[in-house]
Amino acid sequence: MTSSIEKAAQRLEQLRNAGTPVPGEAVHLDPTSAPQQTKSSLPVAESLFQSSKSAEDAPSPKQVSKSVQVDLASLAAAGFVTPNAPRSATTDQFRVIKRPLLDNATGKGAALVANGNLIMVTSAMPGEGKSFMAINLAMSMAMELNHTVMLVDADVARPSVMSTLGLPQARGLLDLLLDPRVGVSDVLLRTNIDSLTLLPTGLPHQRATELLASDAMVALLEDMSKRYSDRIIVFDSPPLLLTTEARALASHMGQIVMVVQAEKTLQSQVQHALSTIEACPIKLMVLNQARTGGVGAYGYGHGYGYEHTHGRARSAAAAA
């Protein structure tokens, strides 16, 4: 019995010496012969994963529009409507001009107007005062208590809104049309007038006018009318008789303000221009620099045109 136990013990010792695993005993590995695991590799991987996960879960930073300062004193001296300026004949005239436009934009007019918050200011020919009208109209509307206004310089061939306001040109409308990665908030400019923002023409482009009639422009207008449905958007557009792109732009507007310079624009030009925007249901015609009585006194005359979908356009022009 003893010899059998001794033999078994000797056999176990031989197995241990040979490195053969013995059932029932823990295996002790030599740290010098075992493959070395990279220290802290697992914690580093976990750290990277957690960092990546945190970055994905973190909310993206909100885009903030750039802010610019408009020289209101210089604008007022040049005859523009500005907030807090003393009451004048010009401010009173623009109160009258803007009222039906605001009513249509907010659904308070005689009938519901599709895209009523998209208002295009244009003329038959250059030099009739459309940009002056667009800026004053936007300024006057921004003075309302319950409305915010976006002024878009869409006269891409001859932009003048930014220079008139004393501001440098910046990225804007054309950049939105050319680069799908650019968003409206990237190029929109906040001003020192709380309720007024600006969308410049953007960087010059050799096919700028064609871009106004592009599918990208149609998509942008649809997006703006929905995303900014509570905002009045005023477009200073090219003259109607200079480019067909202005007519394409007009087809997406809810309302059009057509500026006619008194004693300069030919009646045939006015009639031709009106014929190009027959599809637009709401047209307001403004007679610029009309004599209002007294030597050298000038002002605005305004007429209001309304057209149902199946009716003929009716336009009026009346000297004040």
Disulfide bonds with the S-S distance in Angstrom:
none
